[in-house]
């Protein structure tokens, strides 16, 4: 790990180009669907297409991530995503595009991400010292936020200047740059029990055991699952919230996404603050209250309150970045490296599974109770999760242990 800074500089350079290009294409697709259809159901189905393969495959991909060469998995995943995007770009070029093709693009990309994401997350603890994981998580979140800030503006500009074919080709180029960066570094794999024959179901159970034998981690997983159940339907409504509730435009949709990205950038930057690293569980619990509050206040705003909506969204981005960054480090430090691939892929699937129900009901929710009321109800539910997080005994114990360690360090 002596040259871990150099390794991460190379990896994150490639990830920046790859992530930014993916965000540009992702927002371009969202804007295209919003303009072409104006339908909450279409946006919900598109989100399902982008998540369902990752949900289903994620139950099993971790087994292979923990057995196969993780660097090779990431490279092949990026190449697969580039190929899928290229094929859809060709369809746009031939003017034979349909909404079903967009769904197919999102689904195929999701299948590739089902392998790439847990492989990357599981590799981090093998590349850097444990006390640097929060800092690395913060940098990774900053890359995501920079992409969130630049992505919407660039997407809105590019879809007005270029055919969707060439917008999609940007994603192909970004994936290839990520592949080159991975080829330049050495990524170690954890030691494995080579004498054991591969057995998917047995190894899947071992991954689950890593979670349910740790009561505090199990409760954190349960609460996070409920958090995503509330968040997913609302995330699909953000463009329509801008368009319909605030009578906005594509430009205003970009402003909201940029506000979220600025918030994530700030959140990623503060993740390196020592206090947060010493009180990860406390911070995670507090973020439920902040995320819930941003949804509630967004829902009660009048149609003339778009500026406040954008500002509140920025606070939501800060909260989400701190929550996800802290949660990732908790998993990386509590779980054995040989099981990290399975735990991360299971976490991804477990958080996405109940979200599908909410997404399927997005159109019904928006049309029946109104988008503003949906924000209020979701925010109230998330706020209750925060109360639960501070009430559960295993999590209270972890919080006390964090405070005790902090006091001991301060005295020393």
JONOR-V17834 format. One record per residue. N is the residue number from 0. RES is the residue in one small letter. PSI is psi in whole degrees, 0 to 359 (* if undefined). OMEGA is omega in whole degrees, -180 to 180 (NA if undefined). Layout:
BEGIN
n=<N/N>
res=<RES/RES>
psi=<PSI/PSI>
omega=<OMEGA/OMEGA>
END
This chain:
BEGIN
n=<0/1/2/3/4/5/6/7/8/9/10/11/12/13/14/15/16/17/18/19/20/21/22/23/24/25/26/27/28/29/30/31/32/33/34/35/36/37/38/39/40/41/42/43/44/45/46/47/48/49/50/51/52/53/54/55/56/57/58/59/60/61/62/63/64/65/66/67/68/69/70/71/72/73/74/75/76/77/78/79/80/81/82/83/84/85/86/87/88/89/90/91/92/93/94/95/96/97/98/99/100/101/102/103/104/105/106/107/108/109/110/111/112/113/114/115/116/117/118/119/120/121/122/123/124/125/126/127/128/129/130/131/132/133/134/135/136/137/138/139/140/141/142/143/144/145/146/147/148/149/150/151/152/153/154/155/156/157/158/159/160/161/162/163/164/165/166/167/168/169/170/171/172/173/174/175/176/177/178/179/180/181/182/183/184/185/186/187/188/189/190/191/192/193/194/195/196/197/198/199/200/201/202/203/204/205/206/207/208/209/210/211/212/213/214/215/216/217/218/219/220/221/222/223/224/225/226/227/228/229/230/231/232/233/234/235/236/237/238/239/240/241/242/243/244/245/246/247/248/249/250/251/252/253/254/255/256/257/258/259/260/261/262/263/264/265/266/267/268/269/270/271/272/273/274/275/276/277/278/279/280/281/282/283/284/285/286/287/288/289/290/291/292/293/294/295/296/297/298/299/300/301/302/303/304/305/306/307/308/309/310/311/312/313/314/315/316/317/318/319/320/321/322/323/324/325/326/327/328/329/330/331/332/333/334/335/336/337/338/339/340/341/342/343/344/345/346/347/348/349/350/351/352/353/354/355/356/357/358/359/360/361/362/363/364/365/366/367/368/369/370/371/372/373/374/375/376/377/378/379/380/381/382/383/384/385/386/387/388/389/390/391/392/393/394/395/396/397/398/399/400/401/402/403/404/405/406/407/408/409/410/411>
res=<x/x/x/x/x/x/x/x/x/x/x/x/x/x/x/x/x/x/x/x/x/x/x/x/x/x/x/x/x/x/x/x/x/x/x/x/x/x/x/x/x/x/x/x/x/x/x/x/x/x/x/x/x/x/x/x/x/x/x/x/x/x/x/x/x/x/x/x/x/x/x/x/x/x/x/x/x/x/x/x/x/x/x/x/x/x/x/x/x/x/x/x/x/x/x/x/x/x/x/x/x/x/x/x/x/x/x/x/x/x/x/x/x/x/x/x/x/x/x/x/x/x/x/x/x/x/x/x/x/x/x/x/x/x/x/x/x/x/x/x/x/x/x/x/x/x/x/x/x/x/x/x/x/x/x/x/x/x/x/x/x/x/x/x/x/x/x/x/x/x/x/x/x/x/x/x/x/x/x/x/x/x/x/x/x/x/x/x/x/x/x/x/x/x/x/x/x/x/x/x/x/x/x/x/x/x/x/x/x/x/x/x/x/x/x/x/x/x/x/x/x/x/x/x/x/x/x/x/x/x/x/x/x/x/x/x/x/x/x/x/x/x/x/x/x/x/x/x/x/x/x/x/x/x/x/x/x/x/x/x/x/x/x/x/x/x/x/x/x/x/x/x/x/x/x/x/x/x/x/x/x/x/x/x/x/x/x/x/x/x/x/x/x/x/x/x/x/x/x/x/x/x/x/x/x/x/x/x/x/x/x/x/x/x/x/x/x/x/x/x/x/x/x/x/x/x/x/x/x/x/x/x/x/x/x/x/x/x/x/x/x/x/x/x/x/x/x/x/x/x/x/x/x/x/x/x/x/x/x/x/x/x/x/x/x/x/x/x/x/x/x/x/x/x/x/x/x/x/x/x/x/x/x/x/x/x/x/x/x/x/x/x/x/x/x/x/x/x/x/x/x/x/x/x/x/x/x/x/x/x/x/x>
psi=<7/329/34/328/317/318/313/330/317/313/312/334/313/320/327/312/317/314/316/314/322/320/318/311/319/314/324/320/317/313/318/315/320/318/317/324/322/25/130/326/319/317/323/316/323/320/320/317/327/344/327/313/321/325/308/310/329/338/338/337/329/327/317/327/321/347/323/173/118/325/316/322/314/319/312/325/315/319/321/316/318/318/316/316/321/318/318/325/322/321/319/321/325/5/30/27/142/164/327/329/323/316/317/318/312/322/317/319/321/322/319/320/334/334/320/313/307/329/318/313/322/339/334/312/343/353/342/154/151/324/358/0/321/320/316/319/321/318/318/319/327/323/316/319/322/319/323/325/310/328/307/315/315/322/313/322/314/322/343/341/327/158/152/335/311/334/317/326/337/322/323/315/318/320/321/323/320/321/315/318/323/327/339/353/161/124/113/157/148/157/138/160/86/338/344/136/144/136/104/310/319/316/331/318/323/321/318/324/326/333/306/349/355/95/319/315/321/315/323/321/314/312/322/325/314/323/312/332/322/322/319/311/323/321/326/341/352/312/319/330/318/315/315/309/319/8/46/185/178/321/319/325/320/320/317/315/322/320/317/317/320/318/316/324/315/316/318/325/321/351/335/355/128/320/320/321/332/343/50/316/318/316/316/315/320/329/334/317/317/315/316/318/322/323/316/311/325/320/332/359/144/168/338/3/33/320/318/325/316/319/317/323/323/318/324/321/319/313/316/320/317/320/306/320/315/319/318/316/323/315/315/331/339/341/144/141/328/346/1/321/316/318/318/319/323/319/316/314/317/326/333/331/304/341/332/322/315/319/321/332/4/311/317/317/312/320/331/308/350/147/318/316/326/320/317/315/315/317/321/320/318/323/320/328/323/319/318/319/325/357/338/131/312/325/324/323/317/319/317/320/321/316/321/315/321/318/320/319/319/318/317/*>
omega=<-175/-179/-175/179/179/-180/-179/176/179/-178/-176/174/177/-180/178/179/-179/-178/180/180/178/178/179/-180/180/179/177/178/179/179/-179/180/-180/-179/-176/-173/-175/-173/175/-180/179/178/178/179/178/178/177/179/-179/-175/-172/178/179/178/-176/-178/-178/176/-173/-174/-180/177/-179/177/-179/-179/-176/176/-172/178/180/179/-178/180/-179/178/179/179/179/179/179/-180/180/179/178/-179/179/177/179/179/175/-179/-180/179/180/-174/174/179/179/177/177/177/-179/178/-178/-180/-179/177/179/178/178/-180/179/176/-173/-173/180/178/179/-178/-179/-178/-174/-178/179/-177/-174/177/-176/-177/179/-173/178/179/180/177/178/178/179/177/178/175/178/-177/176/179/179/180/-176/-174/-178/-179/180/179/179/179/-174/-179/175/-178/-172/171/-180/178/-176/173/179/-179/176/179/177/180/180/179/-180/177/178/179/180/-180/179/179/-176/-176/176/179/-178/174/180/177/-177/175/-172/-177/-179/176/178/179/-171/-176/179/-178/175/177/178/177/177/179/178/-179/-170/174/176/-174/-179/179/178/179/177/177/-178/-179/179/176/179/177/-179/177/178/-173/-171/179/-179/-179/178/-177/-177/179/-179/175/179/-175/-171/-176/-178/179/-173/-180/176/178/179/174/178/-180/-180/180/178/178/177/-180/177/177/179/178/178/179/178/-180/-177/179/179/-180/-173/-176/-180/179/-179/-176/-175/-178/177/-180/179/-180/-180/-177/175/-180/-177/179/179/-179/-180/178/-179/-179/177/-177/-177/179/175/179/180/-173/-177/-179/179/177/179/-180/179/178/177/177/176/177/177/-178/-178/180/180/179/-175/179/180/-179/179/-179/177/179/-178/-178/-178/-174/178/-179/-178/-179/-174/180/180/-178/180/180/176/178/179/-179/-178/179/-179/-172/180/-179/-179/-180/179/-179/178/-179/-175/-179/179/-180/-177/-177/-173/-175/-180/-176/-180/179/178/177/-178/-178/180/179/179/178/180/178/178/177/178/177/179/-177/179/-178/-177/-175/-179/179/175/179/178/179/179/179/177/180/-180/179/-179/179/180/179/-179/179/179/NA>
END
